[in-house]
Amino acid sequence: MKLKALLLATAGFAVAGSASAADLPVVAEPVDYVQVCDAYGAGFFKIPGKDTCLKIGGRIRTQFVTDNLQDNEGEKYEDYDAYVRGYLYLTSMTDTEIGLIKTYTEFYSEWDEKAAGTSKVGSAYVQIGASFADILIGRTTSQFDGFTGAVDVGVIGRNWSDESTLQIALTKSFGNGVTAAISAEDSSYRDGDTNSADYVGKIGISQGWGAFEVAAALHDTVKGAEDNYGYAIRGTATINLDMIAAGDKFVFQAAYADAASSYLGKSTAAWDAAGQSAWALGAGFTHYWTSEVATSIDGSYLTNDDADYDRWAIDASIGWYPVSGMVVALDGGFASEDAAGVDTDEAKIGARVQYTF
């Protein structure tokens, strides 16, 4: 009797235990809602509920640059420029029936030493990867631009094209490092006619030894100018010098412009209106002493015989890169301008601390 009662009690306890376990709430396994999009490179993740992959980046930059240290006709050093600027970069990639659609937006806000704050949108565009070419619509770096400097800060202005424009561009890769592009770009960004376009084309090759690129632009000048159109051409050669140190390189650039001075980094309406021509040379060299320390130097020379104008400028920097994305740099530069017999010299020094993530 006792054994029978013990067996019945044990069975009842097992049934009761099973029923209680079934009634307990089930704890779901954690779900990883952020999926990495490796196909588009590091940093992309899939937006939950969408087929779009997003990459978020940013940058903080603080910079200090002296006023002109040269004494030009009684003018003395009195001021300096300093600012802190924050950037936000948003890049999206979406694979669609018409091709891969890429969007890019750059926001930045700045505070300067005058306590003046500004917020702006820099580059912003949509790019469609069609079967025949990549189609870009929006505002970004001009397709004409090539070498825009080797130094970390650039306290002195040098003469080369460095302009973002509103544009429609087609870019095609032919393989083996060969690419080509054509674009229609808003002329007003180049002090040209309003509601008109400049037409730009370029072709280049990039391989292990370096790169070479040529570009040309047809510029619609302002109404009333001597020539209705101007033009500019550019050639840029980059030589990788990894045999000296990893990351070392030398760049040389030559450009010529006729009634299109903005393409030489010297936007002068009088030159364009008179149909004057000018040419410019630029070069830069970077050497890594260690993986964390590098020195760079670059410079330019611009001349316009018609306007009796010459200008040369040189800039140098030393940069420390302790971790990926971090730059701590000191920079100094000098420029000399001769405009119709009037000489003006400019000398500045500056510093920058910047982190990009």
Rosetta blueprint (number, residue, H / E / L):
1 M L
2 K H
3 L H
4 K H
5 A H
6 L H
7 L H
8 L H
9 A H
10 T H
11 A H
12 G H
13 F H
14 A H
15 V H
16 A H
17 G H
18 S H
19 A H
20 S H
21 A H
22 A H
23 D H
24 L L
25 P L
26 V L
27 V L
28 A L
29 E L
30 P L
31 V L
32 D L
33 Y L
34 V L
35 Q E
36 V E
37 C L
38 D H
39 A H
40 Y H
41 G L
42 A L
43 G L
44 F L
45 F E
46 K E
47 I L
48 P L
49 G L
50 K L
51 D L
52 T E
53 C E
54 L E
55 K E
56 I E
57 G E
58 G E
59 R E
60 I E
61 R E
62 T E
63 Q E
64 F E
65 V E
66 T E
67 D L
68 N L
69 L L
70 Q L
71 D L
72 N E
73 E L
74 G L
75 E E
76 K L
77 Y L
78 E L
79 D L
80 Y E
81 D E
82 A E
83 Y E
84 V E
85 R E
86 G E
87 Y E
88 L E
89 Y E
90 L E
91 T E
92 S E
93 M E
94 T E
95 D E
96 T E
97 E L
98 I L
99 G E
100 L E
101 I E
102 K E
103 T E
104 Y E
105 T E
106 E E
107 F E
108 Y E
109 S E
110 E E
111 W E
112 D E
113 E L
114 K L
115 A L
116 A L
117 G E
118 T E
119 S E
120 K E
121 V E
122 G E
123 S E
124 A E
125 Y E
126 V E
127 Q E
128 I E
129 G E
130 A L
131 S L
132 F L
133 A L
134 D E
135 I E
136 L E
137 I E
138 G E
139 R E
140 T E
141 T E
142 S L
143 Q L
144 F L
145 D L
146 G L
147 F L
148 T L
149 G L
150 A L
151 V L
152 D L
153 V L
154 G L
155 V L
156 I L
157 G L
158 R L
159 N L
160 W L
161 S L
162 D L
163 E L
164 S E
165 T E
166 L E
167 Q E
168 I E
169 A E
170 L E
171 T E
172 K E
173 S E
174 F E
175 G E
176 N L
177 G L
178 V E
179 T E
180 A E
181 A E
182 I E
183 S E
184 A E
185 E E
186 D E
187 S H
188 S H
189 Y H
190 R H
191 D L
192 G L
193 D L
194 T L
195 N L
196 S L
197 A E
198 D E
199 Y E
200 V E
201 G E
202 K E
203 I E
204 G E
205 I E
206 S E
207 Q E
208 G L
209 W L
210 G E
211 A E
212 F E
213 E E
214 V E
215 A E
216 A E
217 A E
218 L E
219 H E
220 D E
221 T L
222 V L
223 K L
224 G L
225 A L
226 E L
227 D L
228 N L
229 Y E
230 G E
231 Y E
232 A E
233 I E
234 R E
235 G E
236 T E
237 A E
238 T E
239 I E
240 N E
241 L L
242 D L
243 M L
244 I L
245 A L
246 A L
247 G L
248 D L
249 K E
250 F E
251 V E
252 F E
253 Q E
254 A E
255 A E
256 Y E
257 A E
258 D E
259 A L
260 A L
261 S H
262 S H
263 Y H
264 L H
265 G L
266 K L
267 S L
268 T L
269 A H
270 A H
271 W H
272 D H
273 A H
274 A L
275 G L
276 Q L
277 S E
278 A E
279 W E
280 A E
281 L E
282 G E
283 A E
284 G E
285 F E
286 T E
287 H E
288 Y E
289 W L
290 T L
291 S L
292 E L
293 V E
294 A E
295 T E
296 S E
297 I E
298 D E
299 G E
300 S E
301 Y E
302 L E
303 T E
304 N E
305 D L
306 D L
307 A L
308 D L
309 Y E
310 D E
311 R E
312 W E
313 A E
314 I E
315 D E
316 A E
317 S E
318 I E
319 G E
320 W E
321 Y L
322 P L
323 V L
324 S L
325 G L
326 M E
327 V E
328 V E
329 A E
330 L E
331 D E
332 G E
333 G E
334 F E
335 A E
336 S E
337 E E
338 D E
339 A E
340 A L
341 G L
342 V E
343 D E
344 T E
345 D E
346 E E
347 A E
348 K E
349 I E
350 G E
351 A E
352 R E
353 V E
354 Q E
355 Y E
356 T E
357 F L
